[in-house]
Amino acid sequence: MSDSEPEHLSSPEEEHIQQDNEYYCFLNVPRDASDADITAAYKRLARTYHPDKHQDPDKRAQAELLFTKLKNAYEVLSDPHKRAIYDCLGKEGLKEEGWAVVPRTKTPREIREEFENLARVREERRLQQRTNPNSRFECRVDATDLFDRYLYDSEYDDLIPSDLPHFEVSRLSLSSSIQAPLTNTDSASLKGSISTSNGQGNGSFTCGYKRINTESSWQEGTVTVGNGLVLDSRFYRRLANRLFINMSGSMQFSNRGLNPAFSASLENHLDRHTVGYLTYSTNLSIYEESDRYLMEEDESGMETTIIRNTENYGLVGRLQLGIPYTYAMAVFTKPFKNKKNHLRVSFKAGTFGAILEYGVEEKITEHSTLGATMEVGYPVGVTVRIKLKRSSQNYIFPFHLSDEIMMQPLFYGTFVPLMAWFTIKKLILEPREAAAKEKERLRRMEANKEKV
């Protein structure tokens, strides 16, 4: 148990010495009193402490306090479930959240174990809410040597190495962030990221401050150092019952000049399951050339997005018209009947080319999900992406199989992850789950013996 939990729970001897008898003493009944004795004591004292029995204002106020304490004591001792918790853990045990879902047939030992578990979960949740940590790790592997060597004619066999295919880590990136509340309306955030690709690396560090003005508006400002100084600000506000606006602006100071950016988005809740967005964004470059300042528009565009989520499916549609990218995208997700895994298919086409993605995610534990996604398109080629999510931690492993669209990488990239997952599930995960269920069954048998 954590240090913050009551010390009297550490041993049976200390528990016996430090038993909480306040409610029993107030009702003037022993700890082994029957329900009838507790009810009779309550009725007797209720006639004495009821506020209507006293006309003097001072005595009436004192009677109200005593009558409230009497009701609290009777509410606990008249309920077998609450009384068992009180006998084992005292009033501190009654304060713990989560007892409402605990079966009322628990033995004292089970109640103690449940209290320790609830206290541990509460402490973890408290730390999670205080810092809100998030992290992301990505390792991109270039595995094109597996299949691209077969693109060449046989006359180039002497030039292609005959040994095993080579794998190369082409990119590594790591980012982590925390958010800590300062007051009920203010919070601070810290974020750091590093990455390396093709022998070159970079990193950045961000400090942020967020203030919630009202229930319908907030504002945030961040400062980033790394690839030049970047100042960023965001603003969010509710305009109507279902209409919201989100605006952001940033200024980057680089060696070449200034890079301002602006974005504005309208959010409209069309119905209970559907949300629509209309977004405009632009990125500019301001630099000096031949004793004069020039401004160029690097990117700009207008984007429309429709998101619909129901219990049976999820659908996202997006259309962007802009410079230099214009594209259309559609995403479809379908959960399976067991709600532990779902299918995801997306297609994106525009001035850059076309990309098709399909994959499956499965919930392997209460807080972990594992997924595999195939990415096929022009000019990106074929890539399989493995993603493991553990609470707020994300681990992503993209394997770039081929620069060209071929059947071999498509086949192996689709079926090898599936076969590997089913093998691990059958040989490792299911035996561990069965062992855990057997351990729980034996524990329940011991608990039933104790009840008898």
ABEGO torsion letter per residue (X at the ends): XBAABBAAAABAAAAAAABBAAAAAAAGBBAABBAAAAAAAAAAAAAAABAAABABAAAAAAAAAAAAAAAAAAAAAABAAAAAAAAAAEAAAAABBGAAABBAABBAAAAAAAAAAAAAAAAAAAAAAAAGBBBBBBBBBBAAAAAAAAABBAAAAAABBABBBBBBBABBBBBBBBBBBABAABBBBBBBBBBBBGGBBBBBBBBBBBBBABAABBBBBBBBBGBEBBBBBBBBBBABAABBBBBBBBBBBBAAEBBBBBBBBBBBBABAABBBBBBBBBBBBBBBBGGBBBBBBABBBBBBBBBBBBAABBBBBBBBBBOABBBBBBBBBBBBAAGABBBBBBBBBBAAEBBBBBBBBBBABAABBBBBBBBBEOAAEBBBBBBBBBEABBBBBBBBABABBBAAAAAAAAAAAAAAAAAAAAAAAAAAAAAAAAAAAAAAAAAAAAAX
